[in-house]
Amino acid sequence: MAKIDEATLGLYFSKLMTSKLRAHLDWEKPVLDNFAGPYDPAAFSPYDNKRQQIVDECRAKLATYSDSSISVLINRSKDDPNDVVKEWRNFKVNEIYDLDKRKPPWYAGGFGHPKYVADFDYWAQSRFFTNHEALLLSLGVEPKHFDEKSIVTLSEKMRRGVNLWEPLVYMVRRREQIERHFFRAVHQNKIDPKALFEWFTLVSLEVHPDFGSRYVTIDTEKENADNRSEFKRPHKREIDSVCQLFAAMAVDYYGYDPKAVKKKLLKEARIPGVGIDSQ
């Protein structure tokens, strides 16, 4: 058999590795934003370390095969006297199966995963938020990535003592806070943005910094404009009237005597030939 050139051999290796390891092969540890809720990027490390070890071992195993064996693997030839197809299929199969079970969910290290971040510009235009939307948006997550029924199920699991990922525990507890404050029977599952953000401030709730509302901004600017329009600079005549009123009150309270002040000033001046009583 002719020797396989390096470029083709590289393509064969890539195809065989992808077929064997699937999504584990090119998985990359996400770069998380530390905004709202638990933050632990190291939560992905145990899986990633084991994944990389298995990837390296699989590549090393392929490197031990001859060109003819690689051709058999690629073509899945029935002419396989050395059983390399079976050998490659069974190589690290249990470890890869274990990887499937141990692969952490996207929220394992926190809710700052860039692929699941909310479209804040879109939600800022909403006239109201449902309780579920307010919950997920406050964490920075697009609401579609968690349906409400699944969160209720998580809450039930917590009550039964089931251990959950820390971010899920945080989310369930925040849901309870929102449900207690914005009682659905009263608010009809429609939260006014202004009421929501006032509550965030009141209880100092940690919220994703990009979560906002155009309606809250507009209301604030309008309120400030109204306050400015209500202020009017007083007329000079009004200021003079007030000054005269305070002067009269001072005279009445302190017993102010203009003549006494004049005598005191003359005495202090000590003008020659002028007696104090002569005036």
Summary of the structure (lengths in Angstrom):
residues: 279
radius of gyration: 39.1
end to end distance: 137.6
largest distance: 142.3
contacts: 670
relative contact order: 0.09
helix: 65%
strand: 1%
